[in-house]
Amino acid sequence: MTTLVPPGQTPAIGFFVPRSYVQACAGGGFNDRYQVDYTSQLRPFLNASVCANTDYGPGYSTTAGIALPLLGPDHFSIGLQLGTNLGAAGGVTQTFTLAYRYYFKPVN
């Protein structure tokens, strides 16, 4: 980091990767696999978890969305993820995801 910071200035570092820490998480969800797997019909998916980290404190992550076929043997999913960025002083992140996959072989 020293080579990246000009002399005489203090870096404004909001996070770092500690050498060691303890983290415990608990959570669950349903239809998680449809975030990436083929489905022949509309499928909602959801997962959520909470974590406690000895360096960063508590945090959470939750993802909700839908998956469906559009043109045949393909997969389209739309998802929204909300969570805390434990590495950046507890900042909240929002991620909107669109994913499309086309399968050139029939899906079983």
RODREN-885847 format. One line per field, with one value per residue (C-alpha): x, y, z; residue number from 1; residue in one letter. Coordinates in pm, 1 decimal, always signed. Each point is the difference from the previous one (the first is absolute). Layout:
REM residues N
xx	X / ...
yy	Y / ...
zz	Z / ...
num	NUM / ...
residu	a / ...
This chain:
REM residues 108
xx	+0.0 / +283.2 / +94.3 / -360.4 / -32.4 / +180.1 / +259.3 / -138.3 / -359.7 / -190.0 / -194.3 / -376.4 / -33.3 / -353.6 / +77.8 / +276.6 / +30.2 / +105.6 / +241.4 / -250.2 / -357.8 / -294.5 / -328.8 / -328.9 / -298.0 / -353.6 / -255.9 / -219.0 / -195.8 / -215.0 / +41.9 / +358.9 / +112.5 / -224.6 / +231.7 / +214.3 / -184.4 / -254.0 / -368.6 / -290.9 / -230.5 / +5.8 / +183.6 / +56.1 / +318.9 / +109.8 / +287.1 / +102.4 / +275.6 / +136.7 / +362.3 / +213.8 / +367.7 / +255.5 / +160.1 / -296.3 / -296.2 / -345.5 / -127.1 / -266.3 / -60.1 / -327.6 / -80.6 / -342.2 / -98.4 / -169.2 / +119.5 / -181.7 / +52.7 / -49.7 / +64.6 / +19.9 / +302.2 / +126.3 / +7.3 / -64.2 / +26.1 / -58.2 / +121.7 / +49.9 / +256.6 / +17.0 / +264.9 / +266.7 / +351.0 / +178.0 / +338.2 / -94.8 / -103.6 / -350.2 / -109.0 / -317.1 / +15.7 / -276.2 / +57.1 / -241.7 / +78.3 / -119.4 / +130.4 / -81.0 / +122.2 / -83.4 / +45.1 / +113.9 / -80.8 / -342.0 / -32.2 / -112.3
yy	+0.0 / +240.7 / +20.8 / +86.8 / +287.9 / +328.1 / +103.2 / +199.3 / -115.4 / -244.3 / -256.9 / -13.9 / -375.6 / -116.7 / -370.0 / -260.3 / -377.0 / -122.7 / -287.5 / -196.8 / +33.6 / -210.7 / +16.7 / -177.4 / +10.0 / -134.3 / +14.1 / -179.6 / +28.8 / -171.6 / -72.6 / +127.5 / -222.3 / +185.3 / +298.6 / -195.3 / -325.0 / -55.5 / +6.6 / -66.3 / +241.3 / +318.5 / -57.5 / +248.4 / -33.6 / +145.4 / -37.8 / +191.2 / -22.6 / +189.2 / -11.6 / +112.3 / +69.8 / +67.8 / +284.1 / +161.6 / -79.0 / -115.2 / +3.8 / -142.8 / -102.0 / -73.4 / -79.4 / -23.8 / -49.4 / -204.4 / -241.5 / -109.2 / -124.2 / +250.6 / -165.8 / -373.5 / -173.2 / +316.1 / +159.5 / +361.1 / +120.3 / +336.0 / +57.9 / +267.2 / -39.5 / +217.2 / -30.1 / +160.6 / +27.4 / -122.1 / +105.1 / +365.9 / +110.9 / -147.5 / +171.1 / -127.2 / -141.5 / -53.1 / -217.4 / -50.6 / -306.7 / -112.1 / -332.8 / -179.2 / -344.3 / -191.5 / -377.4 / -151.5 / -351.0 / -100.3 / +44.9 / -306.9
zz	+0.0 / +69.7 / -367.6 / -92.2 / +249.5 / -75.2 / +264.0 / +291.2 / -42.5 / +217.9 / -199.3 / +55.5 / +17.1 / +76.3 / +25.4 / +11.7 / -7.9 / +344.9 / +40.0 / +205.1 / +113.0 / +110.6 / -184.8 / +64.5 / -235.6 / +3.8 / -276.1 / -244.8 / -318.6 / -256.0 / -371.7 / +22.5 / -285.7 / -245.2 / +15.1 / -248.0 / -86.5 / -277.0 / +82.8 / -235.3 / +186.1 / +205.5 / +329.7 / +282.3 / +203.5 / +332.2 / +239.9 / +308.6 / +256.2 / +296.9 / +106.0 / +289.7 / -61.3 / +274.6 / -198.0 / -176.6 / +223.9 / -115.5 / -355.1 / -228.3 / -358.4 / -174.3 / -362.6 / -162.6 / -362.1 / -268.7 / -266.6 / -315.5 / -355.9 / -284.0 / -336.7 / +70.4 / +153.0 / +165.7 / +341.8 / +99.1 / +357.3 / +164.2 / +352.4 / +263.0 / +274.6 / +310.9 / +265.5 / +207.3 / -128.5 / +312.3 / -135.8 / -50.0 / +346.9 / -25.0 / -320.8 / -167.1 / -353.1 / -253.9 / -307.3 / -289.1 / -210.6 / -343.4 / -129.9 / -325.2 / -102.7 / -317.3 / -1.1 / -330.3 / +122.5 / +135.6 / +374.6 / +195.4
num	1 / 2 / 3 / 4 / 5 / 6 / 7 / 8 / 9 / 10 / 11 / 12 / 13 / 14 / 15 / 16 / 17 / 18 / 19 / 20 / 21 / 22 / 23 / 24 / 25 / 26 / 27 / 28 / 29 / 30 / 31 / 32 / 33 / 34 / 35 / 36 / 37 / 38 / 39 / 40 / 41 / 42 / 43 / 44 / 45 / 46 / 47 / 48 / 49 / 50 / 51 / 52 / 53 / 54 / 55 / 56 / 57 / 58 / 59 / 60 / 61 / 62 / 63 / 64 / 65 / 66 / 67 / 68 / 69 / 70 / 71 / 72 / 73 / 74 / 75 / 76 / 77 / 78 / 79 / 80 / 81 / 82 / 83 / 84 / 85 / 86 / 87 / 88 / 89 / 90 / 91 / 92 / 93 / 94 / 95 / 96 / 97 / 98 / 99 / 100 / 101 / 102 / 103 / 104 / 105 / 106 / 107 / 108
residu	m / t / t / l / v / p / p / g / q / t / p / a / i / g / f / f / v / p / r / s / y / v / q / a / c / a / g / g / g / f / n / d / r / y / q / v / d / y / t / s / q / l / r / p / f / l / n / a / s / v / c / a / n / t / d / y / g / p / g / y / s / t / t / a / g / i / a / l / p / l / l / g / p / d / h / f / s / i / g / l / q / l / g / t / n / l / g / a / a / g / g / v / t / q / t / f / t / l / a / y / r / y / y / f / k / p / v / n
